[in-house]
Amino acid sequence: MPEEVDTVAAPDKGLRIKTEVKVQDASAAEAREPDIVVKDVNLSYGDNHVLHDITMDMEDRRVTALIGPSGCGKSTLLRCLNRMNDLIDNVKTTGTIHVKGIDVNAASTDVIEVRRRVGMVFQKSNPFPKSIYENVVYGLRIAGISDKATLDEACERSLRGAALWDEVKDRMNESGLGLSGGQMQRLCIARAIAVEPEVILMDEPCSALDPIATLKIEELIYGLKEKYTIVIVTHNLQQAARVSDRTAFFWLGRLVEYGPTPEMFTRPKDKLTEDYITGRFG
Amino acid sequence: MSLAKSIRRGDPLIWFTGSALGACILMIAGLILVILVNGLGFFWPQELVRITLKDGSAHLGEVSSREAIPNPGQPDHLQRHRLLLRVGNRDLYGIDFKWFNEDDIVTLERPAGAFFVERSEYGPLLGEPTLVKQRDEVIAEGAAAATALPGLIARADADRAAIKRIEKGEIGEINYRIEQARLAGRRLDLELPEEPGKDVSARRGEIEREAAQGKAAFEQKTTELQALLEKVAGTYVTFRTVDGKEKELRALDIYRAYAANQLSWPGRLAVYTSRLWTFFADDPRESNTEGGIFPAIFGTVMMVLIMSIIVVPTGVLAALYLREYARQGALVRMVRIAVNNLAGVPSIVFGVFGLGFFVYFVGGGIDKLFFPEALPTPTYGTGGILWAALTLALLTVPVVIVASEEALAAVPRSMREASLAMGATKFQTIVRVVLPAAAPGILTGLILAMARGAGEVAPLMLTGVVKLAPELPMDGVFPFFHLDRKFMHLGFHIYDVGFQSPNVEAAKPMVYTTTIFLLLIVVLLNLTAIVVRNRLREKYKTGAF
C-alpha cells in the first residue's frame, strides 16, 4: 500500500496535525467504501428513548469522531456497534448495523464473533489483574490459542503497534496494573489489536489521562488508522479536530450533522453544531 | 460551652466506640488468659509434700489448692484453712484427692526420695521405689532401685512401641485381610441366587485360601506377640507408699517416674516438655483422662479439611449462579434471605438432619447398594467422618455463599466489560477474570467457615464423633482414607473429659489444655488461609479500578 506509514514516523505527523488541517481536507474529501453502515437505529432503555433514527456510514481505515454534550447518545451508539448494550437489561434496539457486511443485530449473528472483529478501548483503562503479557494475549487465549511462539509473536507485534514495547519489554511478567495511566491505556489498545480486529471503538480513551499521555494516544490513533477503522467518542473538541477524518455531532439522541472534520469545524452547516463547537453550550 | 462543642464534635461517640472495643478485647483476652494459665500449668511437675496429722497418720501428695473453710454463723467462718492434696494411688485409697484441715497438720516436709509415677492404670502412684525384680531374682534394692528406674522406663517405652506395632499395625492389617476375605465370601453367597448354575468354585477356593492364609498369619503373629510379652513382662518394680503399703508394678506399665523434690529447673523443664509432647502425640488412656489427644487433633483437622473441600465449591457455585446468572428479582431475593437465615438455625438441628439424611438415608442406601455383604453391620449407614464433614459443610455453606456473593459483586464492572468486549463468553469471563479477582473474598468466607466448623460440637455428636476411636480415619491400609470411620474431635473431647469423666478433678486441667490445642488449630488453619489470601490479593489486586 502506498499510503502505509511506519508507526514510528506517525508521531511527527500527529504533532503537526493541527497545522495540517487544510492538507487533510483534501485527503478526507475522497470518499472510501463504507465499513460500518448504521441505518435507522433507534434505541431505548425501558421508556427512555436514547437514540432516534440514526443513519450514518463510517469509512474504512478512517477515524470517525462522535461528539456532543453528555447524555446525547454517542457512547450508546458506539456500544451498539459491538453489542455491548446487550449487557444492560431492558434495552430495545431497532434498525440495522452492518460491520464489514455482517448484520450485527441479526439473530443469527454470533455476538462473540462481532466482538472479536470489533475491538474496544474504554474510558477508564481496565487492564486485567494479570501480567502485562497475559493482558495482551488474553484475546488469543480465549480464542483457544496456546502455542507459545504464536502468543509471543502476537504480544510483541501488538505492543509495538501500541507504542508500548520499548517501555515494557523487560517486565512482561509484572502486573499490568503497575503501569502508569497512559501506559495502561496503551496496554488496553495493545490488548484490543492483538486479536487483529477490523474496527476499534474508543470510548473517550483520553479523558482520564494527562496531556502528555493524551498526546501519545493521539499519535497512536493516527498510526492505527492505517490498518483499522476507528470510531472514537470524545468530549475534547480539539482532539476530535486533531485525530479524526470525519466528525458526527449528536444532540439529544439525534445525529445533527455529519461530515469531514475540517468542514465541521470551519463551516458547520447547523446552528446547533456551531454553537457547540464554539463553546456556546456544552 | 466547651461541653456543647465537644458533643457537637462527636467526642462522646469516640468514647463509646473506644469503650466498646475495649470491652470486647478485655473479654476475649480474659478468656484466653484463663485458658492459658489453667492449661499450661498442668504439666509442670510440682513438689510432693508429706504431712503428718495429729492422729499420727502420714500422707503424701501434690498440693492442689488451699481454701478457707466455710462455717456460716460461727466466729471461725472462713478463718481457718484446708489443703487439697492429690494423693494418687487410687488402687489403694479409692480416691485421688483428699482435704486436710491445716489445724490437724503437725509436720509438713518434702521427702527427697518420693517419686511421682505415671502408669497405665489407676492414675499416678506416689511413693518410693524399693525393689526391682527380674522374674524372681532381685536386681536392685533401696537407693539402687531409684537409679535403675530411668533405664527401665526407657526399655518399657521401646517394648510398648514394639507391642503396639504388632498389635495395631501387623495384626490389624491381617484382621483387615481376613475381614475382606469374609466379606468376599458373603458377596459370593449373595450373588449366587441371582445367577444359578454359575461356577464360582475357583473364586470360592481363592477366597478360602486367602482366609486361611490370613488365619495362619494371625496365629503366627499372636504367638510372636505372646513371646514378646513373655520376654518383656518379667520385670517388676515395688513401691512403698507413705503409709507403708507395698505396690508391685510391671515395668511395662510405667510411663514416667521422677523424684519430684530432687528435680532441678532444667529437670522440671524436661519433664514439662516431655509431658506436653506426650499429650500432643499420644493416644488417650484411661477413658481419656490420661495420655494424649493426638487422635482428636487429627480428627479435627481432617474433618475441617474435608468440610472445606466440600463447602468451597458448593458455596462458590451457588453464589456464582445467584450473582452472575440468576435474573435478579423477588425469587432471588427470597433465596438470599433464606440462605442468610440458614446460618441462624441451631446447629443441633443440622445434626439431626445429618443423622436422618446423610447417615440413615444416604449411608443406608450406599450400604444396600455397595456393601450388602457386611449387613447388618453398617459400613456407611452409621456416623462417620464423611457424614460429619457433610453436615458441617451444610452448616457453614451460608457463610461461604454470602462472602462469595459479596466478593463477586465487588469485581469491577469495567473488568467484566473489558473481557466481554474482547469476545470472551460469559463463562470465560467468569473463569478467567471474575473468579481470580474474587478469590481473596471467597477465602475470607472459607476462613469464617473453618473457624465455625472447627468449634462446632453438637451436630458431630450425632453424625460420627466418638469418645474413643480405635483407628484414625487415615492410615497406611488401602484405601488410606477411611471416610466411613468414626473419629475423635477436640471439641467433643473437651466435653467428654470435662463432664463425662469418672475423675473430674484430675481431668479439669486437661480440659483447659485441650482447649488450648483446639484454639491453636483454629488459629493455624486460619493463618494458612490468610497467608494464601494475601498472596492472591497481591497477585490480583484490583486497587487501580
Boltz contact constraints between the chains, C-beta under 6 A:
constraints:
  - contact:
      token1: [A, 112]
      token2: [B, 423]
      max_distance: 6.0
  - contact:
      token1: [A, 115]
      token2: [B, 421]
      max_distance: 6.0
  - contact:
      token1: [A, 115]
      token2: [B, 423]
      max_distance: 6.0
  - contact:
      token1: [A, 116]
      token2: [B, 423]
      max_distance: 6.0
  - contact:
      token1: [A, 120]
      token2: [B, 421]
      max_distance: 6.0
  - contact:
      token1: [A, 124]
      token2: [B, 414]
      max_distance: 6.0
  - contact:
      token1: [A, 126]
      token2: [B, 414]
      max_distance: 6.0
  - contact:
      token1: [A, 126]
      token2: [B, 415]
      max_distance: 6.0
  - contact:
      token1: [A, 126]
      token2: [B, 418]
      max_distance: 6.0
  - contact:
      token1: [A, 128]
      token2: [B, 433]
      max_distance: 6.0
  - contact:
      token1: [A, 129]
      token2: [B, 437]
      max_distance: 6.0
  - contact:
      token1: [A, 129]
      token2: [B, 540]
      max_distance: 6.0
  - contact:
      token1: [A, 129]
      token2: [B, 542]
      max_distance: 6.0
  - contact:
      token1: [A, 138]
      token2: [B, 422]
      max_distance: 6.0
  - contact:
      token1: [A, 139]
      token2: [B, 422]
      max_distance: 6.0
  - contact:
      token1: [A, 142]
      token2: [B, 424]
      max_distance: 6.0
  - contact:
      token1: [A, 142]
      token2: [B, 428]
      max_distance: 6.0
  - contact:
      token1: [A, 177]
      token2: [B, 544]
      max_distance: 6.0
